[in-house]
Every structure is written in C-alpha cells, then in structure tokens.
Amino acid sequence: MMTDPIVVAEGLHKSFGDTQALRGLDLRVMRGTVCGVLGPNGAGKTTAVRILATLSDPDAGPARIAGYDVVREAGEVRERIALAGQHAAVDEKLTGRGNLRMFGRLSHLSRREAHRRADELLERFSLVDAADRQVSGYSGGMRRRLDLITSLILRPEVLFLDEPTTGLDPRSRGEIWDSVRELVADGTTVLLTTQYLDEADQLADDIAVVDHGRVITTGAPDELKATIGDRLDVELEDPAALQRAAAVLKALARSEPTTTDTDRVSVALPGGSFRLADIVRELDRAGVAAADVRLRRPTLDEVFLRLTDRKELV
C-alpha cells in the first residue's frame, strides 16, 4: 500500500453569509485507505466534502485530489473521483445491468466497453442473479449496492461515500461494508461520512473528527479510544449501594463516574494498570456487593462525545 496522501486540504475556509462553515480545516487522507469523517450537526463536515468533490469552491485555502487543485483543475479532479450518496440514484424502470450500461455510456465508454464493464461489476459484487430484473423489485440493500457500483464504472481513485448504509437492515449494511473493503483492497481511497460510529469503527483506517469548522483530532479508531483510557463498569446487586459504589470508583480513578442505570456505574480509568481483584476488594470494604465488574475499551461513541461535547452527528 502506498503511503502518500491522495487527498489534501490546508486551511479551508468557507462562509455562507454570516455563518462560518469552515474555519481553517486541514485534512490528509492516505492513498488506499478509508478515512471516516465524523462531526456533529453544523460542524462543517458536509461543506468540506462538497469542496473536495468539486461541488463547491472554498473561500480560502487549497485542496488537492491526486495532486490536482479542486478549483483550478476541477476537470482533472472529476476524472479521478466518484460520489455515492445516501439515496440510490438509479433508474427503477431499468434492470441492474441496464443501469450499469447506461452509466457506462454516460461516462463516454464505447458500447462494447460499457457492456463489458457492467458484466464485470455485476460479477464482482454478486449481483449477477438479479442483473436482469427491474430495479423496482430490488431490496433497499441491493439498490444501494447497485448505486455504489455505478460510481465505479471508471475505476475512481477516490470514492466519496455519504452515509452509504442509512436506513438499511444489518445484513444489507454488512454487504455494503464488504463491498467497501473490496474496493480498498483494489487500491481505491474512500472518504466515508456516516452517522453510525460502529460503521466508522469497522471500516476506517483513520478518522477525522470535525467540529466548529476544523478537524479537532485524527487517528486510527484504536488510537482515539486510547486517548480516553479504559473504562471500569460495575453492576450492583443492590441499587441502594449506587452512591457508595460511585464514591469508591471516584477515589480509585480520580475522576467523576457516570451512572447508566439504577444499578450500574462506570468510570474512565487513568493510565496505568488496575487489577479487578483490587477493585472488588475496595468495593467490599465499602460494603458494596458487585454482581459484575469488568474493564473495557471505550466505544467510538464515547470518544466522539468526549471530543465534541455534543450528542448528535450530521
């Protein structure tokens, strides 16, 4: 895998009237990877993606795709990118094969090449059995997969995926995830926006968290989780002991615990090792009977909320 950045943004600024959507956003995406871009509502994530996909111009700051400037060399950029949104943009009156052939011709492929490429993609993404059925009879997941592969007609170097699995059932989501992994294995770089943090956790090599128009942190999912440390979860036999348990955990971790239910308390642990036996012993000394005590890595949701101090994604 090549390790040079294929997507680069440096100090992007963009305003809409008095609203500053981007305030110096920096982003670097390495070739052949999946970069998950996450952010709360109004953070600037969508604006940044639109600029990178040549759908909007920045007020200031350069951005490049495969070395080409997204403003001055937009035509060159568009030849190297593709965009798949959260709503399937396929013709329901055509068959799956017909859709792919149509997109091939619209992409200036010869008739023969458009047919060959359609057959190749249908085979690659396991849609051969449904290829000659009208898309109106496809499930939501099949339509989304077809929409995804139509964006691959010209083998893009960079694929922008905007919430590709919104509204899909777990099986269909898994099929889309498998398709994305196959694309990256072939060398395509994917810039993924998603409202599902477990999706970013599953797919992203790196994550960029955007807030207030800037990238506030980047890193692999495990690296971001490590920044807030492991968590200690305690389930109590008697809910009446909740306050005593919280006091014990606060003394051990030197941070404020949170209660997730009437009989559960959780706290982030500082660096260093904690033995479960020692924790149980301290709870016993305080007269707290624990039904379950466990250490776990934080979820990406917890990391996101800690970093942004907000509760909603774009």
C-alpha positions as CSV (number, residue, x, y, z in Angstrom):
1,M,0.0,0.0,0.0
2,M,1.3,3.4,-0.9
3,T,1.5,5.9,1.9
4,D,1.4,9.2,0.2
5,P,-1.6,11.4,0.8
6,I,-4.1,11.5,-2.1
7,V,-6.5,13.9,-0.5
8,V,-5.0,17.1,1.0
9,A,-6.8,20.1,2.4
10,E,-4.9,23.0,4.0
11,G,-6.7,25.7,6.0
12,L,-10.0,25.6,4.2
13,H,-12.4,28.4,4.9
14,K,-16.0,28.7,3.7
15,S,-18.8,31.1,4.8
16,F,-22.4,31.3,4.0
17,G,-23.5,34.8,4.8
18,D,-22.6,35.4,8.4
19,T,-22.1,31.7,9.1
20,Q,-18.6,30.3,9.0
21,A,-18.9,26.7,8.0
22,L,-15.1,26.1,7.8
23,R,-12.5,27.9,9.8
24,G,-9.2,26.6,8.7
25,L,-9.9,22.9,8.1
26,D,-6.8,20.6,7.5
27,L,-7.1,17.1,6.2
28,R,-4.8,14.5,4.8
29,V,-6.0,11.1,3.5
30,M,-3.5,8.4,2.7
31,R,-3.8,6.6,-0.6
32,G,-5.6,3.2,-0.5
33,T,-7.2,3.8,2.9
34,V,-10.7,4.5,4.3
35,C,-10.9,7.8,6.1
36,G,-14.0,8.3,8.3
37,V,-15.1,11.9,8.6
38,L,-17.3,12.5,11.7
39,G,-18.8,15.6,13.1
40,P,-21.8,17.0,14.9
41,N,-24.6,18.9,13.1
42,G,-23.2,22.1,11.7
43,A,-19.6,21.1,12.3
44,G,-18.6,21.7,8.6
45,K,-18.2,18.0,7.5
46,T,-20.6,18.2,4.6
47,T,-19.2,21.5,3.4
48,A,-15.7,20.1,3.4
49,V,-16.7,17.0,1.4
50,R,-18.6,19.2,-1.1
51,I,-15.4,21.2,-1.7
52,L,-13.2,18.2,-2.1
53,A,-15.7,16.7,-4.6
54,T,-15.6,20.0,-6.6
55,L,-19.3,20.7,-5.9
56,S,-18.4,24.0,-4.0
57,D,-15.5,26.4,-4.0
58,P,-13.7,27.3,-0.8
59,D,-13.3,31.0,0.1
60,A,-9.7,30.4,1.0
61,G,-7.2,27.5,1.4
62,P,-6.0,25.0,-1.2
63,A,-7.3,21.4,-1.6
64,R,-5.9,18.8,-3.9
65,I,-7.0,15.3,-5.1
66,A,-4.2,13.2,-6.5
67,G,-2.2,16.3,-6.8
68,Y,-4.8,18.3,-8.7
69,D,-6.3,21.5,-7.3
70,V,-10.0,21.1,-6.8
71,V,-10.8,24.7,-8.1
72,R,-8.2,25.4,-10.8
73,E,-8.1,21.8,-12.1
74,A,-11.6,20.7,-11.3
75,G,-11.9,18.7,-14.5
76,E,-8.9,16.6,-13.8
77,V,-10.2,16.0,-10.2
78,R,-13.6,14.9,-11.5
79,E,-12.0,12.3,-13.8
80,R,-10.4,10.7,-10.7
81,I,-13.3,10.8,-8.2
82,A,-16.8,9.4,-7.7
83,L,-19.6,10.2,-5.3
84,A,-22.3,7.9,-3.9
85,G,-24.9,9.5,-1.7
86,Q,-27.2,8.0,0.9
87,H,-30.1,7.8,-1.6
88,A,-29.7,5.4,-4.5
89,A,-29.6,7.4,-7.8
90,V,-30.6,4.5,-10.2
91,D,-33.4,4.2,-12.7
92,E,-36.0,1.9,-11.2
93,K,-37.5,1.2,-14.6
94,L,-34.3,-0.3,-15.9
95,T,-32.7,-3.6,-14.9
96,G,-29.5,-3.6,-12.9
97,R,-27.5,-4.4,-16.0
98,G,-29.3,-1.7,-17.9
99,N,-28.4,0.9,-15.3
100,L,-24.7,0.0,-15.4
101,R,-24.6,0.0,-19.2
102,M,-26.4,3.4,-19.2
103,F,-23.9,4.9,-16.7
104,G,-21.1,3.5,-18.8
105,R,-22.3,5.2,-21.9
106,L,-22.9,8.4,-20.0
107,S,-19.2,8.1,-18.9
108,H,-18.2,8.1,-22.6
109,L,-17.3,4.4,-22.7
110,S,-17.9,2.6,-26.0
111,R,-21.0,0.4,-26.2
112,R,-18.8,-2.7,-26.1
113,E,-16.7,-1.4,-23.2
114,A,-19.8,-0.3,-21.2
115,H,-21.3,-3.8,-21.6
116,R,-18.1,-5.5,-20.6
117,R,-17.6,-3.2,-17.5
118,A,-21.2,-3.8,-16.4
119,D,-20.8,-7.6,-16.6
120,E,-17.5,-7.3,-14.7
121,L,-19.0,-5.2,-11.9
122,L,-22.2,-7.4,-11.5
123,E,-20.0,-10.4,-11.1
124,R,-17.6,-8.8,-8.7
125,F,-20.3,-7.5,-6.4
126,S,-22.6,-10.6,-6.5
127,L,-25.5,-9.1,-8.4
128,V,-25.5,-11.4,-11.4
129,D,-28.6,-13.3,-10.3
130,A,-30.6,-10.0,-10.1
131,A,-28.9,-8.3,-13.1
132,D,-31.8,-8.7,-15.5
133,R,-34.6,-7.8,-13.0
134,Q,-36.1,-4.3,-12.9
135,V,-34.5,-2.3,-10.1
136,S,-38.0,-1.5,-8.8
137,G,-38.1,-5.1,-7.4
138,Y,-34.7,-4.8,-5.6
139,S,-34.4,-4.6,-1.9
140,G,-33.1,-1.4,-0.3
141,G,-29.7,-3.0,0.2
142,M,-29.5,-4.2,-3.4
143,R,-30.4,-0.8,-4.7
144,R,-27.7,0.8,-2.5
145,R,-25.1,-1.8,-3.7
146,L,-26.1,-1.1,-7.4
147,D,-25.8,2.7,-6.8
148,L,-22.3,2.1,-5.2
149,I,-21.0,0.1,-8.2
150,T,-22.4,2.6,-10.7
151,S,-19.9,5.0,-9.2
152,L,-17.1,2.6,-10.1
153,I,-17.7,2.4,-13.8
154,L,-14.5,4.4,-14.4
155,R,-12.4,3.0,-11.5
156,P,-12.1,6.2,-9.4
157,E,-9.0,6.8,-7.4
158,V,-11.1,8.4,-4.7
159,L,-14.7,7.5,-3.8
160,F,-16.8,9.8,-1.6
161,L,-19.4,7.8,0.3
162,D,-22.1,9.9,2.0
163,E,-23.8,7.8,4.7
164,P,-24.0,4.7,2.5
165,T,-26.0,2.5,4.8
166,T,-28.6,4.9,6.3
167,G,-31.8,3.0,6.8
168,L,-30.5,-0.4,5.8
169,D,-31.0,-3.6,7.8
170,P,-28.0,-5.2,9.5
171,R,-27.4,-7.8,6.7
172,S,-27.5,-5.1,3.9
173,R,-25.2,-2.9,6.0
174,G,-22.7,-5.9,6.2
175,E,-22.9,-6.4,2.4
176,I,-22.1,-2.7,1.8
177,W,-19.2,-3.0,4.3
178,D,-17.8,-6.0,2.4
179,S,-18.1,-4.0,-0.9
180,V,-16.1,-1.1,0.6
181,R,-13.4,-3.4,1.8
182,E,-13.1,-4.9,-1.7
183,L,-12.7,-1.5,-3.2
184,V,-9.9,-0.6,-0.8
185,A,-8.2,-3.9,-1.4
186,D,-8.1,-2.9,-5.1
187,G,-6.5,0.4,-4.3
188,T,-9.4,2.8,-4.2
189,T,-9.3,5.5,-1.5
190,V,-12.6,6.0,0.4
191,L,-13.7,9.1,2.2
192,L,-16.6,8.0,4.3
193,T,-19.2,10.1,6.1
194,T,-21.5,8.2,8.4
195,Q,-24.0,8.7,11.2
196,Y,-23.1,5.2,12.5
197,L,-20.0,5.2,14.7
198,D,-19.8,1.4,14.6
199,E,-19.5,1.7,10.8
200,A,-16.5,4.0,11.1
201,D,-15.1,1.7,13.7
202,Q,-15.5,-1.3,11.3
203,L,-14.2,0.4,8.1
204,A,-12.0,3.3,8.8
205,D,-8.2,3.1,8.9
206,D,-8.2,6.7,10.1
207,I,-10.8,9.0,11.5
208,A,-11.0,12.8,11.3
209,V,-13.3,14.4,13.8
210,V,-14.6,17.8,12.6
211,D,-16.1,20.4,15.0
212,H,-16.7,24.1,14.6
213,G,-15.2,24.1,11.1
214,R,-11.9,22.5,12.0
215,V,-10.5,19.0,12.3
216,I,-10.0,18.7,16.0
217,T,-8.3,15.3,16.0
218,T,-7.3,12.5,13.8
219,G,-6.1,8.9,14.3
220,A,-7.0,5.2,13.9
221,P,-10.1,4.1,15.9
222,D,-7.9,2.3,18.5
223,E,-5.7,5.3,18.9
224,L,-8.6,7.6,19.6
225,K,-10.1,5.2,22.1
226,A,-6.7,5.0,23.9
227,T,-6.8,8.8,24.4
228,I,-9.6,8.5,27.0
229,G,-8.4,5.3,28.6
230,D,-10.2,2.1,29.5
231,R,-13.5,2.1,31.4
232,L,-14.5,0.3,34.5
233,D,-18.1,-0.9,34.6
234,V,-19.7,-2.1,37.8
235,E,-23.1,-3.8,38.1
236,L,-24.5,-3.8,41.6
237,E,-26.5,-6.5,43.4
238,D,-28.3,-3.8,45.4
239,P,-29.2,-0.4,43.7
240,A,-29.2,1.2,47.1
241,A,-25.4,1.0,47.1
242,L,-25.1,3.1,44.0
243,Q,-23.8,6.2,45.7
244,R,-21.2,4.2,47.8
245,A,-20.0,2.5,44.7
246,A,-19.7,5.8,42.8
247,A,-17.6,7.2,45.7
248,V,-15.3,4.1,45.6
249,L,-14.8,4.5,41.8
250,K,-14.2,8.2,42.1
251,A,-11.4,7.6,44.7
252,L,-9.8,4.9,42.6
253,A,-9.9,6.7,39.2
254,R,-9.8,10.3,40.5
255,S,-12.5,11.2,38.0
256,E,-16.2,11.6,38.2
257,P,-18.1,8.3,37.5
258,T,-21.3,8.1,35.5
259,T,-24.4,6.1,36.3
260,T,-26.1,4.4,33.3
261,D,-28.9,2.8,35.2
262,T,-30.1,2.4,38.8
263,D,-27.7,-0.5,39.4
264,R,-24.8,0.4,37.1
265,V,-21.9,2.8,37.5
266,S,-19.0,3.4,35.1
267,V,-15.8,5.5,35.3
268,A,-12.8,6.2,32.9
269,L,-9.6,4.9,34.3
270,P,-6.3,6.9,34.2
271,G,-3.2,5.4,32.7
272,G,-1.6,2.5,34.5
273,S,-2.8,-1.0,35.4
274,F,-5.8,-1.8,37.6
275,R,-6.4,-5.3,38.8
276,L,-10.0,-6.4,39.1
277,A,-9.3,-8.1,42.3
278,D,-8.1,-4.9,43.9
279,I,-11.2,-3.0,42.7
280,V,-13.6,-5.7,44.1
281,R,-11.7,-5.6,47.4
282,E,-12.2,-1.8,47.7
283,L,-15.9,-2.2,46.9
284,D,-16.2,-4.9,49.6
285,R,-14.6,-2.6,52.1
286,A,-17.2,-0.1,51.4
287,G,-20.0,-2.7,51.8
288,V,-20.8,-2.8,48.1
289,A,-21.7,-6.1,46.6
290,A,-21.0,-6.3,42.9
291,A,-22.9,-8.6,40.5
292,D,-20.3,-7.9,37.8
293,V,-17.1,-5.9,37.4
294,R,-15.3,-5.6,34.1
295,L,-12.7,-3.5,32.3
296,R,-13.4,-2.5,28.7
297,R,-12.1,-0.2,25.9
298,P,-14.3,2.8,25.3
299,T,-16.5,2.9,22.3
300,L,-16.1,5.3,19.4
301,D,-19.3,6.9,20.5
302,E,-17.8,7.7,23.9
303,V,-14.7,9.2,22.2
304,F,-16.8,11.3,19.9
305,L,-18.9,12.7,22.8
306,R,-15.8,13.4,24.9
307,L,-14.1,15.3,22.0
308,T,-17.1,17.3,20.8
309,D,-19.2,17.6,24.0
310,R,-22.3,17.2,21.8
311,K,-24.8,14.5,21.2
312,E,-25.6,14.5,17.5
313,L,-23.9,13.6,14.3
314,V,-24.5,15.1,10.8
